[in-house]
Amino acid sequence: MIVHLPEDKDIVIDAKVSLKAYERFVAATDDSARAMAINEHLASLRRHVDELSARNYDEIDNLRTLDFVLMFIPVESAFIEAVRATRVFTATRSPRTFRW
């Protein structure tokens, strides 16, 4: 999705993140399964951030993008559990992208 902002700027919002591993985390009945699922969830989010970073939206003609893309996670608890599991955000390989 592209949102057109004032001053001729656009922002790309991506909402295609997979929540399959998060669903397994929620449904897990023991600590071992829960730990495995949250690690898979984190790996999935990291992969998606890397994919977004590689897309170079700022190079698309007629797109006046900001210096970042927003990754929308449609289930707030999926984001909260990812933050809780890592406790800190760190920069990715790209200075324009942040990840945990």
C-alpha positions as CSV (number, residue, x, y, z in Angstrom):
1,M,0.0,0.0,0.0
2,I,1.2,3.5,-0.8
3,V,0.0,6.4,1.3
4,H,0.4,9.9,-0.3
5,L,1.6,12.4,2.2
6,P,1.8,16.2,2.1
7,E,4.7,17.9,0.5
8,D,4.8,15.4,-2.4
9,K,6.0,12.4,-0.3
10,D,4.8,8.8,-0.3
11,I,5.2,6.1,2.3
12,V,5.1,2.4,1.5
13,I,3.3,0.2,4.1
14,D,3.8,-3.5,3.8
15,A,1.3,-5.8,5.6
16,K,2.3,-9.2,4.1
17,V,4.1,-10.6,7.1
18,S,3.5,-14.2,7.9
19,L,2.0,-15.1,11.3
20,K,2.0,-18.9,10.9
21,A,4.8,-19.4,13.5
22,Y,3.1,-16.9,15.9
23,E,-0.1,-19.0,15.6
24,R,1.9,-22.1,16.5
25,F,3.3,-20.1,19.5
26,V,-0.2,-19.2,20.7
27,A,-1.4,-22.8,20.3
28,A,1.6,-24.5,21.9
29,T,0.8,-26.6,24.9
30,D,4.3,-26.9,26.4
31,D,7.4,-24.7,26.9
32,S,9.5,-26.5,24.3
33,A,7.0,-26.1,21.5
34,R,6.4,-22.5,22.6
35,A,10.2,-21.7,22.5
36,M,10.5,-23.3,19.1
37,A,7.6,-21.4,17.7
38,I,8.7,-18.0,19.0
39,N,12.1,-18.5,17.5
40,E,10.5,-19.4,14.1
41,H,8.3,-16.3,14.5
42,L,11.4,-14.1,15.0
43,A,13.1,-15.7,12.1
44,S,10.1,-15.1,9.9
45,L,9.9,-11.4,10.9
46,R,13.7,-10.9,10.3
47,R,13.4,-12.6,6.9
48,H,10.5,-10.3,5.9
49,V,12.4,-7.2,7.1
50,D,15.4,-8.2,5.0
51,E,13.2,-8.8,2.0
52,L,11.6,-5.3,2.4
53,S,15.0,-3.8,2.7
54,A,16.2,-5.4,-0.5
55,R,13.2,-4.1,-2.5
56,N,14.6,-0.6,-2.8
57,Y,11.3,1.2,-3.0
58,D,13.1,4.5,-3.1
59,E,14.3,3.7,-6.6
60,I,10.8,3.3,-8.2
61,D,10.0,5.9,-10.7
62,N,7.3,8.4,-9.7
63,L,7.4,7.3,-6.1
64,R,8.6,10.0,-3.7
65,T,9.1,7.7,-0.8
66,L,10.4,8.5,2.6
67,D,13.6,6.9,3.7
68,F,11.8,3.9,5.2
69,V,9.1,1.3,4.7
70,L,6.6,0.6,7.4
71,M,6.0,-3.1,8.1
72,F,2.5,-3.4,9.5
73,I,2.0,-6.5,11.8
74,P,-1.8,-6.9,11.9
75,V,-1.8,-8.6,15.3
76,E,-0.4,-6.4,18.0
77,S,0.3,-9.4,20.3
78,A,2.5,-10.9,17.5
79,F,4.6,-7.7,17.6
80,I,4.7,-7.6,21.4
81,E,5.8,-11.2,21.8
82,A,8.6,-10.6,19.3
83,V,9.8,-7.6,21.2
84,R,9.4,-9.5,24.5
85,A,11.5,-12.4,23.2
86,T,14.3,-10.2,22.0
87,R,14.1,-7.2,24.4
88,V,16.0,-4.9,22.1
89,F,16.0,-3.5,18.6
90,T,19.2,-3.5,16.5
91,A,20.1,-2.1,13.1
92,T,20.1,-4.4,10.1
93,R,22.7,-4.4,7.4
94,S,20.9,-1.4,5.9
95,P,21.1,1.8,7.9
96,R,17.6,2.6,6.8
97,T,16.1,-0.5,8.3
98,F,15.7,-1.6,11.9
99,R,15.0,-5.0,13.2
100,W,15.1,-7.0,16.4
